[in-house]
């Protein structure tokens, strides 16, 4: 039977379900990024030096890493729908704890848990979407869900900035806790029921099998390395942007700084079509173009001190390139593994957590030592390194 005949007999995923996956993924991941435009407020409230405030983001990314190892693989063992509902309720409770934090230790611990549960939900939903999609449109479905993730993490900065200016940073987490309760109700009624895993694997064996996938899957290794460098580059920019914009000559409010996330969302939405290109076999060409955009973006970003229009252009290029790389990566790794979607995405996203955490930690130190010029040189160097890794491993 021809591929076109197979495609025509397999029903496409309903648009409403695809939209639910995209919106739920965006709301889940937003919790991991609300702190980015609030770093200066957190530093002042908890008397944390600016050179060390990046540790808030690093704690969140440490939680992400723990979730990828311990929680995300559970999607290949347990009922996915029930797992998503439980995680949504637990995340709501943790967000309340963040809003009530009374010391740096409590703040860091709560941020770690936020990163863990927010990541577990987000990646669990991506794997859920991939498992629910027909094979011929898996790249498009994953691209739509991943588009929701990028829009969520970018708009998180807009919402966090606006709510913080009105009610303080604690109000941000009170609102996000309420949003997760509402999301739990939507997921309960909207998520499809999938067949339970045919094999019952012990938990420790399940976790170990994820590392076997990482050891044996060459596509996962290469695409993971690109993801590490790409997410480091993105976090180098987004974690440091609030610092120069909140100082002279701009002295922008949290709302104004967070609004730049709208610009990044436009770039991310434009790149959602990368999943469609991956379905058609243009993975390497898409990757090359995206990596070039990622590197070129640092040229206009360098002029942040003199032009906000240059900043806007740089954000569009940066997030367009980053989103296209990420969607293409995930399309390739899901195609390379016929089952175990939760474990393969968890293994892949370990690279994301490492890159994001290292990028956030390095950029605040670079800004404290060398200013915005140091941040841009660091970001450009990491982006060019990613392009070099692709060139060496593309075959």
N, C-alpha and C positions, 0 to 999 in steps of 0.2 A: 504493500500500500504506500502511495506517495505521501510525503510529509504534508503537502497541502490538504490531502484527504483526511489525514489524521487530525490536522488542525481544525478542519471544518466540523468534525464530529464531536469534538471536545468543547463543552460550553465554556465561554469566557467567565472570569470572575465578575460578579455583579459590581457595578460602579459604586453602589452604596457601601458594599463590604470593603472595597478597596479604599474608599474615603474614610471608613471607620478605622482601618489599619493605619492609614496615614495620620489621622488626627490623634489617635491614641498613642502612637509612637512619638509624635511631637510633644504631647502633653507630658508623657513620661520622662522624656529626655530633658525637657525644660528644667526640671527640678535640679539637674546636675549643674546647670549653668546660670541659675539666678544670681549666684554670688559674684559673678564677674564684674558687673558695673557697680557693685556694692563694696568692693575691696577697701576703698578709702574710708567709707563709713564704718566698716568692721574694724579696720585698723584703729580708728579714733575711739570707738566704743569699748574695745577690749585692750587698748594701749599696746597694740602690736606694731613694731617698727615696719615702715613701708618696705624695706628690703626683704622682710620675712613674711609679708602678708600673702605672698604666693603660696605659702604652706596651706592656706585654706583650700585652694584649688587642688593642691597636691593630695591633701587628705581625701577629698572627694574622688580623685582619680585612683587612690589606693583602694577605696571602697569599690570602684568600678572593677579593678583587677580581682579583688576577692570574689565579687559576684560572677565574673566570667569563669572562674575556676570552680566555685562551689554551688552557684545557683542556676546559671543559664543552662548547663547541661541537663538539668532536671526536666526540661521540655521533652527529652527523648525517653524519659522514664515514667512521668506522671501525666495525668490528664491536663492538657495544655490550658483548656478553658478555666478549669478550677484553679490552676496555678496562677493565672493572670489575675483572677479576682482576689485571691488571698494576698498576692503581692501588692495590689492597688490599695487594699485596706491597711496593710502594714506600712506602706510608704506614707499614707496620710498621717498615721500616728507619729512617724519619725519627723515629718515636717513640722508638726506641732512642737516637738522637742527642740528643733532648730530655732523656732520663733521664741521659745522660752529660755534659751541658753543664757546662763548667768556667769560663765567663766570661759576663758579660752579653751580649757580642757573639754568642757561640755560641748562647746561649739565644734571643735575638731572631731570629737567622737560622733556627734550628730551628723556632721557633714560626711564622715566616712560611711555611715549607715545610709544616708541619702544617696550617695554615689552607688552603693551596693544595690539597693532596691530599685533606684531609677534605671540603672543599667540592666538589671535582671529583667525588668518589665520591657524596656525598649528592645533589647536583643531577643527576648522571648517572643515579642510581637513580630519582629522581622522574620524569625524562623517560622512562626505560625503562618505568616503570610506566604512564605515560600512553600510550606507544606500544603497550604490550601489551594495554591495556584496550579493550573494546568502547565505542563512542562514547556509548551510552546510559547507561553507568555510570562514565564517566571521572572525573566529580567525586567519586564515592564511592571509587574506587580511589586517586585522588590524595589525597583526604582521609585515607584509611587510612595511606598512606605518609607523608604530612605529619604525621599523628598520631604515627607512630613517630619522626619527627624531633624533635618537641617533647618527647616523653617522653624521648628520648635526651639532648637538651641539658639537660633538667632533672635527670634522674637522674645525669647526669655529675657534678653537684655533690655528690650523695649519695655516689657511689662514690669520687670524688676525696677528699672529706673523710674518709671512713672508712678508706681505704687509707693516706692520709697520716698519720693519727693512729697507725696501727699500724707502718708501715714508712718514713715520710717521703715527701716529695713525689715523689722520684725513682722510688719503687716504683709510683706511679700510672702512669707512662709505660711501665714495664717490663710491667705487667699489660695495658695497652692494646695494646702491640705484639703480645703473645701472642694477644689477642682478635682482632686483625685477621688474623693467620695462620689462625685457626680459621674466621673469616668467609670468607676466600678459598676454603677447601675447600667450604663450604656453597654459595657462589655458583656454583662450578664444576659442582656436581651439580644445583642447583635452578633456575637462571635459564633462561628459555625462549630458544630461538634465533629471532631475528627476521630478516626479509629484509634483506639488505644494502642500503644506499642505492642507489637507481636511477641517481643522477647522481654522477659523480666530480668534485668541486670542488677546486680548488687551496686549500691551507691559508689563504693570505693572503686569498683571495677569500671563503672561508668566514667568517673573522673579520670582514671588512668587511661581509658580508651581515647579521651580527648587529646592527651599528649602523644599517643601513638599516631593519631591522625596528623598531628603537627610534625611528627618525625618522618612520616612516610609520604605525605602529600606535598609534592614539589610546588604546585600552583599555590597552595596555602602558604608555603614558606616565602615565596617571592612576593606575592601580593601582600602578605603580612609586613614584610620589610618596607614596601612602599607606603603602606598605611601608617606605620610608625613615624616615618619621616614627614608624611603629609600632615598628620594630626599634630606633630610637633610644630610644624610651620604655622598652622592655623592658631594654635594656642599661644605661640610666641606673639602673634599680633593681638588676639582678642584679650589676653590676660594683661597686656601692657597698655592698651589703647586708652583706658580710663585715666591713667596717670598723667600724660601730657594734656589731655583735653580738660581735666579738672583744674589745671594750673594756668597761670598767665601764659599767653595773652587771651586764651579762650574762656577759661573759668566757666565751663558749661555745667549745667545741672545734670543730675542722674537721668532725668527724662530725655534731655537732648542727646546725651551720650548713648543711652540705650536705643534711641531712634535710629542710629546708624545700623542697627540690626535689620531694619527694614530694607536697607540697601543690600545687605548680604543675602536676605531672603529672596530678593529678585534674582540674584545670581544663582542661588541654589535651585530655585524653581526652573530656571532656564536649563540647568544641567540634568534635570530629572529624565530627559529623553535619552541619556546615556544608556539606560537599561534597554531601551528599544534598539539602539545601535548594537549593544552586546548580543541581543537575541539574533541579530542579522550577521554576526561574525566580525564586527569591526572593533574588537577589543583593543588591539595593540595601537591602532591609529587613534582611537579615542584616548587611550592612556597617554600617548605622546603629546597630543594637543593639550590635554589637561595639565600635564606636568610643565609644559612651556608656559601656560597661563599662570600657574602657581609661582614660577620663578620671576616672570615679568612683572607680576603684581607689586613686587617690592620697590620698583622704581617710582611709581607715583606715591606709594606709601611713605617713601623717604621725605617727601615734601609736605608732610602733615603740618609742620610748624609754620608754613607760609600759605597753604591753600587747603581748605576743606573740600573743594571740588576734586583735588588730586586724591584726597583720602577716599572719597566716594568711588572714584574709578578703581582705586587699588582694592577696595573691599569687594566690588563686583567681580574683578578678575580672580581674586584670591578664593572666594567662595564658589565661583563657577568652576574653577579648576579642581578644588578640593572635593566638591560634590561629585563631579564626573568621575574622578579617580575612585572614589568610595563605592559608587554604584557599580562601576565596571568590575572592581575587585570582588564585590559580593556576588555579582552575577556569575563570575568565573568560578568562585569557590563552591557555590551551590551546584553548579553544573558538574564540577569535578567529583562530587560526592552525592550518590543517589539517595542515601538515607543519612540519618544522624545530623539533621540540619542544625539542631540546637548546639551540638558539640562543635561542629565545624565553624559556626559563627562565633561561638565562645572562644575558640582557639584563635580565630582571626582577630577578634576584638581585644585580645590580650596585647597585641601590638599597638592598638589604638590607645589603650590605657597607659602603656609605657610611654608612648610618644606624647600624649596630652600632659601627663604629669611632669615629664622632663622639660617639655616646652614651657609650661607655666612657671616652673621653678627657675629655669635658666633666664627667662625674659625679665622677671622682676629684678634679678641680680644684675643683668646686663644694663637695665635702665638705671639702676642706682649707681652703677660704675661709669657708664658711657653715654647715658641719655638715649634719646630716640634713635640717634645714628647707630648706636650699638645694637639696638633691637632690630633695626632693618638689616644690618649686616649679618646678624645671626640668622634671621629668617631667610634671607636670600641664600646664605650658605647651605642651610638645611634643604631648601627647595632644589638647589642645583645638585646637591648630593643625591636626592631622590631621582632626578633625571639621569644621573650617572648610573645609579643602581639599575634602573629600567633598561638603559642601553646595554649594560653588561649581561643582563639576565633575560632579555626579551625572547630569545630563542629556546 
